[in-house]
Amino acid sequence: MILEDLYYGSLRPNERMKPNDPESRRINQRIIDSLEMLKERLPKEDFDQVEELLELHSESCSLHSALSFIQGYKIGALMMIEVFSGERE
């Protein structure tokens, strides 16, 4: 149950998300193909730097997603307050 998951700290929406969008799959495949090409062409040290850069970018995107998620909940809560306060009726 979702409330139990929330209580026990096991509610992780990002882990439940599995993109089925064809555009997402296409983009991910292009990333994989590009990385394979770079791995073949670059010296190991240079490719390691590329991987490190991608890891940092991934961390940055995760932080941005978390902040957007939190902001969405805050906006939702403000909407509920406005709806239930009966203002503007």
C-alpha positions as CSV (number, residue, x, y, z in Angstrom):
1,M,0.0,0.0,0.0
2,I,1.2,3.5,-0.8
3,L,0.8,4.8,2.7
4,E,2.8,1.9,4.2
5,D,5.5,2.6,1.6
6,L,5.5,6.3,2.5
7,Y,5.7,5.4,6.3
8,Y,8.6,2.9,5.9
9,G,10.5,5.2,3.5
10,S,10.3,2.8,0.6
11,L,8.2,5.1,-1.7
12,R,10.6,5.9,-4.5
13,P,8.7,7.1,-7.6
14,N,11.9,7.4,-9.7
15,E,12.5,3.7,-9.3
16,R,9.0,2.8,-10.4
17,M,9.2,4.9,-13.6
18,K,10.0,2.8,-16.7
19,P,10.0,4.9,-19.8
20,N,8.0,3.2,-22.6
21,D,8.1,6.2,-24.9
22,P,9.7,5.3,-28.2
23,E,11.4,8.7,-28.4
24,S,13.1,8.0,-25.0
25,R,14.3,4.6,-26.2
26,R,15.6,6.1,-29.4
27,I,17.5,8.8,-27.5
28,N,18.9,6.3,-25.0
29,Q,20.1,4.1,-27.9
30,R,21.8,7.0,-29.5
31,I,23.6,7.7,-26.3
32,I,24.7,4.1,-26.0
33,D,25.9,4.0,-29.7
34,S,27.8,7.3,-29.2
35,L,29.5,6.0,-26.1
36,E,30.6,2.8,-27.8
37,M,32.0,4.8,-30.7
38,L,33.9,7.1,-28.3
39,K,35.2,4.1,-26.3
40,E,36.7,2.7,-29.6
41,R,38.2,6.0,-30.7
42,L,39.5,7.6,-27.5
43,P,42.4,6.6,-25.3
44,K,41.2,5.0,-22.1
45,E,42.1,8.0,-20.0
46,D,40.1,10.3,-22.2
47,F,37.1,8.0,-22.3
48,D,37.3,7.7,-18.5
49,Q,36.9,11.5,-18.3
50,V,33.9,11.3,-20.6
51,E,32.3,8.8,-18.3
52,E,33.0,10.9,-15.3
53,L,31.5,13.9,-17.0
54,L,28.4,11.9,-17.9
55,E,28.1,10.7,-14.2
56,L,28.3,14.3,-13.0
57,H,25.6,15.3,-15.5
58,S,23.4,12.4,-14.3
59,E,23.8,13.6,-10.7
60,S,22.9,17.1,-11.7
61,C,19.8,15.9,-13.6
62,S,18.8,13.8,-10.6
63,L,19.0,16.8,-8.2
64,H,17.0,18.9,-10.6
65,S,14.3,16.2,-10.9
66,A,14.1,15.9,-7.1
67,L,13.7,19.7,-6.8
68,S,11.0,19.7,-9.5
69,F,9.2,16.8,-7.8
70,I,9.2,18.7,-4.4
71,Q,8.1,21.9,-6.1
72,G,5.2,20.0,-7.7
73,Y,4.0,18.8,-4.4
74,K,4.2,22.3,-2.9
75,I,2.2,23.7,-5.8
76,G,-0.3,20.9,-5.3
77,A,-0.6,21.6,-1.6
78,L,-1.2,25.3,-2.3
79,M,-3.9,24.4,-4.8
80,M,-5.6,22.2,-2.3
81,I,-5.5,25.0,0.3
82,E,-7.0,27.4,-2.2
83,V,-9.7,25.0,-3.2
84,F,-10.7,24.1,0.3
85,S,-10.5,27.6,1.8
86,G,-13.4,28.6,-0.4
87,E,-11.7,31.8,-1.5
88,R,-13.1,33.6,-4.6
89,E,-16.5,32.0,-4.3
